[in-house]
């Protein structure tokens, strides 16, 4: 199905671009011209999902025209209007004009739909005769992402996350669109966290690499990963390997792989939030269902991990910080700081919190108790996963700024806007 919808005419002057948190505008863009990008677009696959919608909003706020491709398999069509509302509100408050946005209701694996989209954004029907696409970059979110789901249905995950990626890259190559940001995950580190502490990008590489530890020790990394515990994680590792091979074979590609840790929270407005279809697998949406009376209690998977309170530890990052990490990576690609290579970046806070820490923070934000029960560990889970975020800070000028407490307050505000906070208070 191919159903485009357009919005907000006009585009934002480039000089209205806000800097990434902790980064001055001049540092973020270096010597890149800050001219208006009136005729250029960034394609966002899966742009109405949790992370995709927040990134789409931040792209508009940063002055980029966007094209969202989403088949609504794990999102809702009204998210698009919410993105536009928040983007317009931003420019009303800060000046400038909202960039252009398009929504295409299509599966990114639908070749005919994608060709129609690319043809509509090319100034010639025959690229070999001087045609050029005005799509200058792609941020790819359209992947299945549930660990448990991947164990039950591995072929579904390999078909969409790996086969689909290869087909998309071939199509982009045909249309000369060679700036690409890949939505990867900390799951590629497998069980390495249990022996390496905070995880560095050099711990999992696709080409031989030498690096220096903080104590001055030099180490050498061989391609590969250790202890990936589920098919979802393997699809992300394979995706990264494919992108690395592509960048080596053709240096005209510029590719960033962003390894997410655990996104939580939502836009402070309360209009955008994590609202998955079906049964949620992430911690905070489950806590929300407990608070709103949809679930009787929270099942905590494992109470005997070798951690201070016995529950698993993760690096929880506010989704707005995560979204702005994509803006920083895109700016680095445009500035040619990522050029002719595949470069990975951890997007995390560098601090670990346990499951019970998160529950306590949500209880503090809501002033409600979250009933919970310790149950058996899930297949595919690991004890700890915490980022070293130094590379992103040094090379992208990006760092996470929002706290766990703020993320929980924003989720509580999201519930209030949706009218579900009252349900929680009556439970």
N, C-alpha and C positions, 0 to 999 in steps of 0.2 A: 504494500500500500504506500502510495506517495502522495502526501497531502500537505503542501507548504502553506504556512500562514506567516504573514509579515507583521511587523509592529513598528513602533517608534521611528518615524522618518528622521532623517538628519543624522549627524554624527558629532561626536564630541571633539573639540579641539584637543590636540595631544598635550598641550600645556596644562590641561586640567587633570592629568593623570596623578593620582595620589601615590606616594611612595609606599613600598612594602614596609611593614612594621620594622622599625629599627634601621631603615635605610633611607638616605637622602635620595631625592629624585635623580640628581646628577650621577650619583654612584650607581643607582639601579640601571640606568640606561647608558652610562658611559658616553661614547661619542655618537650614539645613534641619533639620527635626525628626529626631532620631536614634531615633525609636520603631521598634519591631520591625516588619518588613515581612512579617508572618506570612501575609497573604493576597495579596501582590503578587508578580508574576513578571516576569522578564526573558526574552524569547524570543530564542534564539540559533540562527539558521539556519546550517547547516554547522558545528555546534558540536563535531563529533568530529574535524575536520581539525587540521592542525598548529597554526595560530594559534587556531582556534576552541576546541580542547580546552584549551589553556593559558588562554584567556580565560574559559572556563566554570569552570575550577578557581579562578581568581582571583575570579570573581564569587561563588562559594560561600564562599570564604575571607573575602570582604568582607561576607557576610551576606545576599546576594540569593538568593531562590528562583529557579530557572531551569527553562526548558523548552528542550530541544534538539531541533531538527528536522534530521535528516540521513538521506540515502538510501544511505549507505555507498559512494557511487560513487568516492570517493577517501579512504576511511577504513575503520576496522574497528570492529565492534560492541563488542569487548572494551575499547576506549578508555573507554567510559562507566564500567565498573567501576573502572578505574584512576583516573579523576577522582574517583569517590566515595571510593575508598580514601585518596587523598591529602587530600581535604577532611576526612574523618573524622580522619585522623592530625593534621591542623592543629588541629582543635578539641580533640582529646585533649591536645595539647601546650599549647594556649593558653586552654583553657576555653571554655564556651559550648556550644551545640548546633548541629549541622550543618543548614543550610537544606535545603529540599526540592528535589528534582530530578526531572524527567521526561525520558524519551527517546521521541521519536516517529520511527519508521522511515518516513520519507516524503520525497518530493521537494517542495521548497517551492513548486514550480509546479503541484502537484496541488491544484486549487481545492477539490475535495470534502473531501480530507483536511485542508486548512488550515481550512476552514469548520467541520468537526467539532471540530478543536482549539479554535478560537476560541469556538464555542458552549459547549464544556465549561468554558470559563473566563469565562463571562459569567453574571451573576446574573439575567438575564432572556433569554428566547428572542427577545424583540422589543426591540432596542436603542432604538427610537423611543419606547418606553413606560417609560423610566426605567432600562433595563438599562445595566450598566457592566461593562466587561472588567476583570479583575484582572491582565491583562497590561499593564504600565505602560511598557514600552519594548522596543525590538527592536535587536539587533545583527546585522547582515546580512553573513555570510561566504560564503554559498552562490553562489560564482561560479567559472567556469573561469578559470585563471590562467597558463597556459603561453604565453609569447610565440610560440614556434615553432608550437605547436598552433593558435594563433589565425591564423597565416599560412596554415596548411594547411586549416583548417576555419573560415573567418570566420563563416559563417551559424550554426554551432553556438554560437559565442561571443556573437553578437548576440542570438540567441533566448534564451539562458539569462541572460546578464548584463544585457541591456537590456530585452527584452520581459518577462522574468521579474520584473525590478525594478518595472516599471510595474504589472504585475498585482498584485504584492504590496502596493505602496503603495495601490492602489485598494481592496484588501481591508482593509488596516489603517485606511484612512479610513472605511470603512463601519462598522467596529467601534470607532471612536473612539480608536485607538491611534496617538498622534501624536508620540511621542518615538523618534527613529531615529538609529542610528549606522551609518554606511556604511563598509564596508571598501574604501577607495580605494587608490591606489598612486602612487609617485613617477613611474611611467611617464607620467602626465599632463603632466609637464614636457618630454617629448620631448627635443629636442637643446638646450634652453635652457641646460643646465648647462655646455655648452662655451663659452658666452660670458658667463655670469652668475655663475660661481663657486658658492658655496653657494646652494641653492635656497630661495626664500622663497615662502610661500603667495600673496603678491601677484603673483608672476610668472605665475600662471595663475588667472584669476578668471572668474566668470560674470555679474557685473554690474560696471559701471564703479567703480573704486576708486582713491583717492589714498593714498599712503603716503610715509613718510620713510625715506631710507636712513641707514645708520650715520654717514655723513659730514654729515648735515643736509640733503642734497639731497632735494627733494620730487619724486616721480614720479607719473605717472598711468597706470593699467593699464586696457586695454580688454578686454572679454570675448574669450576665445579662447585657443588654444594654438599653439605653433610646433613643428613637426617631430616630432609623435607618429609613431613609426616602425612600428607594428603594430596590428592590429585589437584585441588585448587592451587596449592603452592607450587606444584610441578608445572601447571600451565603458566604461572607467572615466571618461573625460572626459564622455561622453554621460550616464552615470549621475549624475555630479555636476551637470551642467546641468539635468537633470530635477528633481533634488532642490532646486536653487536656485530654479527656476521655481515649484515646489510651495510652498516656504516663503514666497515673495513673494505668491503668490495666496491663501494661507491662513496668516495669522500664528499660528494655534493650533498649528502644527507647530513642533517644535524639533529641528533636525537638525545633526549633526556629521559631517563627512567626514574620516576619518583617512587621511592619505596615508602608507602604509608605505614604508620604504626596504627594506632587505634583512634580513629576520628570520633568525636562526640560533640555534643552541644548543637547549636543552631544559630542562625542570624539573630542578633539582638532584637530585631523588630518583632520576632515571634511569628512572622508570616511564612518563613521557610523553616523546615525541620526534617528530622528523620521520620519518614512515614512509609515504611515498606509494605508492599502487598504480601499477603500470606503470613506465615509464621516468622517472626523476627528471630535472628540468630545472634545479633549483637547485644551486649550487656544492657546498655541504657534503654533501648526500646522495650526490652523485657521488663525492666524496672518500672518504666512508665505504665505498662499494662497492669502491673501489680498495683501501682498507686491509683489507677483509674478503675480498679475493680474487675478488670477483664481476666486477670489471673489471680488465683488465691495466694500465691507466694512465688518467690524467686528460688529457682534451683541453682545452687552454687556448685559448680562442677569441680569437686575435689577440695577437701579441707586438710589434707595431709601433705601438701607440697612443702618442700624445704624452703619456706619463706617465713617471715616474722609472724604472720597470723594464719599460715597454713593455706591461704588461697593464692591463686596464680597472680603474677605481677605483669602489668602491661604499661606501655607508654601511651597515655591518653592525650590526644591533641585536639584542640578546639577546631572544628571544621572550617571556621573562617580563616584561622591561621593556615590551615592546610590549603585552602583555596588560594590564598595569596602566595603560597609557595609556587603554584602553577604560574602565576603572573610573573614572579621573579625568574622562573626557568624560561618562560617565553621571552622575557626581556634579555636574558643572557644569550639565547639563540639569535635574537635579532641583532644583538651587539657583536655577534660572531665570537663570543667567548666559549660557546659550544659549537664547534664547527668540524665537520669531517670525522666525527667520532660518536660513540655511544657513551654517555656519562651518566652514572647513577648518583642519586642523592637521597639520603634518608630525610624524611619529613616527620620529625618527632620533637619532643621537648627535651629529651635527655634525662627525664626523671621517671621513675617507675612508681606506680600505685597499684595496690592489690584490689581484688574484686570488692573486698569489704571496705576499703578506703572509698571506692566510688559509691557504694551503697550509703555510707555515712555522709558523704557530701550531698547526695541527693536527698537524704533524710533532712539534712540541715536546710537545704534550699526549700523543701516543701513543708517542713515542720510536721512530717508524717512518718510513721514507722513503716519499714519495708519488711514484711515477714519473709523469712528465708529458711531453706533447708539445705544441708550439705548432702550432695549425692555423689555418685561415682564419677570419676574423671571421664571426659569425652575422648573418644579415639581422635588422634591427631592434635591434641592440645600439648603445649609445652609449658614448663614452669614459669619462664620469664622471657620477656622480649622488650628491650629498652634500647633506644637509639643513641648513637653518637651523632650529633647533628652538626659537627664542626665543619664538614665540607660545605653544606648548604649555607652556613653562616659566612664562610670565607669566600666561596666562589659565586654565590647567588646574592649575597647581602641580605639573606632572609633568616629570621628566627621566630620561633613561636613566642607569643607574648601573653596569651590568655590562660588563666588558671583553671584547674579542675572545678573549683567552686564557681567561677563565672560560667563555665560550660553548663553546670547543673542549674544555675539560676536562669540561664537562657532557655533551657529545656522547660523549666517550670513556667516561664513566660509564654513559651510556645503552646503549652497546654491551656493556659488562660485564654490566649487569643482564639484557640480552637473550641473553647467552651468545655474542655475536659477537666480543667482544674476544679470546677465545682463538683464533678463526679468524684474526684479524689477526696475532696473535703467531706463528702457524705459517706465515704466508705468506712 
